[in-house]
Amino acid sequence: MKLKLPPAIVFIVFGLSMYLLAKFLPFGNFEFFGRRYLMFFLLVSAGIIAIVALAQFFLSRTTVDPVHPSKAKELVDRGVYAYSRNPMYLALLMILLAWGIWLGNAFNTLLAAAFVGYMNHFQIIPEEEALLKIFGNRYRQYCMKTRRWF
């Protein structure tokens, strides 16, 4: 796999980058009515999605190790996985978006978009290649009917 960093480290690096951008960029700050409600909604939704996604993996007795997708024993394609092939990464993105809203700098959305790009290239595509080798046509069919992120 061409994975450079585990997803948790990537998440932390992007979160730290968002903080530094908000702290040192002298423009791009914003405030709007309902900002904290939107942040809260994103955090709660991300928590629910992550918990449900992890629970589905544990109930299916398959690996949640993002570094070694070749250890997967079961293709989880129901529940939250019927709507997103990567709900755990979607939850991380939602947390980053909530963090960006908390920090109040509009340019953090660019870093959130960069997170998606990085994850697609270095994590998701290699995972998909490994899962295609394991599950074959069943995984290909799943990819055709379920979006990568949301």
N, C-alpha and C positions, 0 to 999 in steps of 0.2 A: 504494500500500500504506500502511496506517496504522502501519507500523513506526516506533517511536520511537527505539530503540537497537538496534545489532547484538547478536545473541545472546551473543557473547563478552563484551561490556561488561555485559550484564545478568547473566551468570554471575559476573563479577568483583564487581559491586555486591552481589549476594546473598551471595557468599562473604565479602566484607568486612563486611556486615551481620551475618552469623553470628558472625564473630570478635568484633565489638563487643558483640553480645548476650552471648556467653559471657564476655567480659572484665568487663562492667559489671553484668550482672544477678546479684544476690547469692543467687539460689536457682535450682533446676532442674538442679543438677549431678548427674551419675550416673556410676556405675562398675559394670560387670558382667563376669563371666567370659566370655572370648572376644571382648571388645570389639575388640581389635586384629585378631583374625582376621576378624571381620565387616568391619571397615574395609578390610583387605587384600583380602578377597573382592570387595567393592564396587568398589575401585579397579582390580583386575585385570579384572573383568568389564566395567567401563566402558571400559577401554583396548581390550579385544578387540572389543567392540561398535563403538566409534568407528572403529577401524582397518578392520574389515570393512565398515562402512557407507561410509566414505570410499573404500575400494578399489572397492566396487561402483559408486559414482558415477564414479570415474575410468575404470574399465573400460567403463562405458556411455557415456563421453565426454559427460557432461552436467555442468551447473554445480553447484558446492557453495556458491555465493554465496547466503546466506540473505536478503540484502537485495533481490536481484533474481530471484525465482523465475520470472519471466516468461522468463528466458533458458534455461529447461529445454528440452532437446532430446529427452530420453528419460524415460519413466516407469519408474523402478526399482521393481519389485514382487516381486522374488524374493530368495532368501537371507534376510538378517536383516530385510529390508523385507517379507517375508511374515508376520512376527510383529509388527512395529511400523512405523507410518508415519513415525515420527520417532526412529529409533534414535540419531541424533547428540544430540538433545536429551535423550533417555533417559540417554545416557552422562553428559551434564552433570549431570543430576539425581542420578545415582548417585555422582558425584564430590562433589556438595554434601552428600549423605547421609553419605558417608565422612568428609568434613570436619567435619560436625556430630558424628559419633561421636568423632572425634579431639578436638574441642573439649570434649566431655563435658557439653553442656547440652541437656536435653530440649526446650527451647523452640525450638531450631534446626529441629526438624521442622516447626514452623509456618512458618518462613521457606522451607523446602524446598517446602511446600505452596503458599506464595505465589508461588514461582518457577514452579511448574506453572501456576497461575492466570494469571500475567503472560504466560508463553509461549503459553498457549492463546489468550488474548485478542489480544495484540499481534503475535504472530509466526505461530503455526500457522494460525489461521483466515484471516488474509490470504493466507498461502501456499496454503492449500487453495483459496481463491477463484481465485487466479491459475492454479493447476494445473488446476482444473476448466475454465477458459476454454481452456487449451491442449489438454488431453487428453480433455475431454468425458466421455462415458458410460463410457469405459474407466477413468477416474479415479474416477468415482462408484461403479462396481462394486468397485474396489479399496478404497475407503473403507468399503463395506458389509461386506467380508470381513476387513479388517485393522484392528485397534484403533489408536487414535491414539498411545498411549504404550507399553503392554505388555499 
